[in-house]
């Protein structure tokens, strides 16, 4: 199958090369655009039916292939559709912008974003029978007229359609204004009043303003107004030195262009009034206007209007002047934002139907939004309220003591201060309680909620209290929920008692854009039952390695569970050295790992933009801890970045302790069970049928298969398989299922190293966890076990661990070995 695929690719590539030799484009056109300050583009439009005919197909087939290409985003050139054609006539499919887009230099050669001058992509529109190659500029790159050339290709079914685009950057038109307010003639003015409630997010409302005859008022025709409108939006500029608005207007955007952030300015009395001026983004800003656009056909100006989170309060009324300016003519728009008081009801007229108190433990001061779950029996509560559970409401208490339905957190939830009163996110906030999801646009799903703390907003030892109310649709009944949140001490463990080390190799399909995609990784579990068997708890806590620079500096230990969480918690973002690290969309935090306490599943997250190349691996260690005893499961993760998952199933595992010395030693391995588990006919097939034996290397990957009888495996002193430079190793004797263990160096007393080997047949893998130890220590331990077993009748495995219910394998009881089949 591999050979046939390779031959197909060779044929297809050969076809591409033939088409790339054509010197003349089959389609060509010229487009133009003014210099831009954003990523807007202009399309070069062709008939889709003509393009499909050139490619020897129909529009329906071409559209399906085009949509599949965008959906699947293949990385190999043989599966791509859109290319740039280089000066030597060859096709280049190395996208340097978004998928399917190229950044190009002024010569039309593909270039990285940072050195690009313009970009190109393509789109299909079957409804309007259009195929477009769109082009656009790096913002503020072109300040003078220029002409650019690019050649592009659409490839399908071994045929190619070529498009040559001439892209003219128009000569910039300068606005003949000096921007001095006192020199302008105000040709018209109106005030736009917009009402909002206080907001804790950057959410924006679209607004429209009709200015009849704007072109005429500005002394322009409709085409001139449309073409130059982005250059005509000005606002008074905030003076950082004096805190006032000067007489100079600015056309430089500080929000989404054209647009501005605004902050309060001092009035003539030296006090902050209700007037705003354009300023750089920052905590002192109050609201913003962005994407200010004109529809000249109906004289309508549109924009997006939003607040700086938690900076505006009920009763605020602030105004920002914006001017449309051309030459000395100016039309003034006064944008006035009025913050309404949230409506609420009191409890006096309502009937109380029930009450509960929930104590949320395990929260502590941290720099992230760590949460703990809060679950309600919303079905029973709804019965008490006499309504459907999907239609109940969640209400909080305002600073005035009444109830409010005006949410300040996600999904209809609330931020609250230390007194439990509803506030916005920011200074003064202490904790939040928010539903995990919504039933519909207006009703949160209250069956599952999260409670968390404001980062750095509380202190260890604080106890926070808040009251929430679940109400019926008529607001006539309520169910009272009292929250008690003791703020725990930040937990960092100094010493963990690691009782077992597990190796977890997880394959992850590399993505440059998505944190996680369903079905893009193999699964690894440590279930609650497994945790209970190993460390005597079904609810272990997840710890990571703390960054060296931090734990060595403050002496709090090398393990932590409180910093740099990846959600859903518990989880961590991890840096290049495998230690907990703040989130970043770069190689400094390439991986996030989360643990589901209910199922025991570990999930891998990828930071978009991290360059984890296919074929490489990432290593880290996490720890499942019984905090009462410090007993710990160490899990050594190897994340393999792949473009396709290898579906390998673990069909069995066992553990074995192996003595090592300069003299050869022996250990018994149950090869018959391994052969049966792998579906092989007998042990002879396992040992001679195809080099099925592999060892775990330092990079977390298994070695190539080796001959277990004639070659065997070698290991370094850390227990990693190293067949070229190992210190000790073993071969297998097929006659009696024994391992002959040997060493090239003296193995000192107290030596112990954990290793992992496997036998793999196709997609089945049997794992053996080995513990190599000094031979004398091994003999002493075995004698103690045999003596104890003789006296008590207890059963032990070959690692010396007591077993209550032995499975298949070799065990010791009453001083003798026996086999369970």
RAQUIDA-V530022 format. One record per backbone hydrogen bond with DSSP energy under -1.0 kcal/mol. CO is the residue of the C=O (numbers start at 0). NH is the residue of the N-H. Records with the same first field share a line. If there is no record, write none. Layout:
BEGIN
CO: NH  NH
END
This chain:
BEGIN
0: 4
1: 5
2: 6
3: 7
4: 8
5: 9
6: 10
7: 11
8: 12
9: 13
10: 14
11: 15
12: 16
13: 17
14: 18
15: 19
18: 21
26: 163
28: 165
30: 167
32: 169
35: 139
41: 134
43: 132
45: 130
46: 50
47: 51
48: 52
49: 53
50: 54
51: 56
52: 55
57: 61
58: 62
59: 63
60: 64
61: 65
62: 66
63: 67
64: 68
65: 69
66: 70
67: 71
68: 72
75: 78
80: 154
82: 152
83: 91
85: 88
89: 85
91: 83
92: 94
97: 100
100: 96
101: 119
102: 110
103: 116  117
104: 107
108: 104
111: 114
112: 115
116: 137
117: 103
118: 135
119: 101
120: 133
122: 131
124: 129
128: 47
129: 124
130: 45
131: 122
132: 43
133: 120
134: 41
135: 118
137: 140
145: 168
147: 166
149: 164
150: 84
151: 162
152: 82
153: 160
155: 158
158: 155
160: 153
161: 26
162: 151
163: 28
164: 149
165: 30
166: 147
167: 32
168: 145
174: 176
178: 248
179: 182
180: 183
184: 329
187: 331
189: 333
191: 335
193: 337
195: 339
198: 309
204: 304
206: 302
208: 300
210: 213
212: 216
213: 217
214: 219
215: 218
220: 224
221: 225
222: 226
223: 227
227: 230
228: 231
231: 324
233: 322
234: 249
235: 277
236: 245
238: 242
242: 265
243: 238
246: 180
247: 236
249: 234
255: 290
257: 291
258: 253  254
259: 288
260: 278
261: 285
262: 276
264: 272
266: 269
270: 266
273: 318
274: 264
276: 262
277: 237
281: 284
285: 307
286: 261
287: 305
288: 259
289: 303
292: 301
294: 297  299
298: 210
299: 294
300: 208
301: 292
302: 206
303: 289
304: 204
305: 287
307: 310
312: 315
315: 338
317: 336
318: 275
319: 334
321: 332
322: 233
323: 330
325: 328
327: 184
328: 325
329: 186
330: 323
331: 189
332: 321
333: 191
334: 319
335: 193
336: 317
337: 195
338: 314
344: 402
346: 349
350: 477
353: 479
355: 481
357: 483
362: 487
367: 369
371: 450
373: 448
375: 377
376: 380
377: 381
378: 382
379: 383
380: 384
381: 385  386
387: 390
392: 470
394: 468
395: 403
396: 421
397: 400
401: 397
403: 395
404: 406
409: 412
412: 407  408
413: 432
414: 422
415: 429  430
416: 419
420: 416
425: 428
429: 453
430: 415
431: 451
432: 413
433: 449
436: 444
442: 438  439
447: 435
448: 373
449: 433
450: 371
451: 431
453: 456
458: 461
461: 486
463: 484
465: 482
467: 480
468: 394
469: 478
470: 392
471: 474
475: 350
476: 471
477: 352
478: 469
479: 355
480: 467
481: 357
482: 465
483: 359
484: 463
486: 460
490: 560
492: 558
495: 497
496: 631
499: 633
501: 635
503: 637
505: 639
506: 521
507: 641
514: 605
516: 519
519: 508
523: 601
526: 530
527: 531
528: 532
529: 533
530: 534
531: 535
540: 624
542: 622
543: 559
544: 579
546: 549  550
547: 551
549: 553
550: 554
557: 545
559: 543
563: 572
569: 594
571: 592
572: 580
573: 590
574: 577
578: 574
585: 588
589: 606
590: 573
591: 604
592: 571
593: 602
595: 599
599: 525
600: 595
602: 593
604: 591
606: 609
609: 611
610: 612
612: 615
615: 640
617: 638
619: 636
621: 634
622: 542
623: 632
624: 540
625: 629
629: 496
630: 625
631: 498  499
632: 623
633: 501
634: 621
635: 503
636: 619
637: 505
638: 617
639: 507
640: 614
641: 509
645: 647
648: 764
651: 766
653: 768
655: 770
657: 772
659: 774
664: 740
666: 738
668: 670
669: 673
670: 674
671: 675
672: 676
673: 677
674: 679
675: 678
681: 685
682: 686
683: 687
684: 688
691: 759
692: 705
693: 757
694: 702
695: 720
696: 699
700: 696
706: 710  711
707: 731
712: 729
713: 721
714: 726  727
715: 718
719: 715
721: 725
726: 743
727: 714
728: 741
729: 712
730: 739
736: 668
737: 732
738: 666
739: 730
740: 664
741: 728
747: 750
750: 773
752: 771
754: 769
755: 695
756: 767
757: 693
758: 765
760: 763
762: 648
763: 760
764: 650
765: 758
766: 653
767: 756
768: 655
769: 754
770: 657
771: 752
772: 659
773: 777
774: 778
775: 779
776: 780
777: 781
778: 782
779: 783
780: 784
781: 785
782: 786
783: 787
784: 788
785: 789
786: 790
787: 791
788: 792
794: 802
795: 811
796: 799
800: 796
808: 819
810: 817
811: 795
812: 815
815: 812
817: 810
819: 808
END
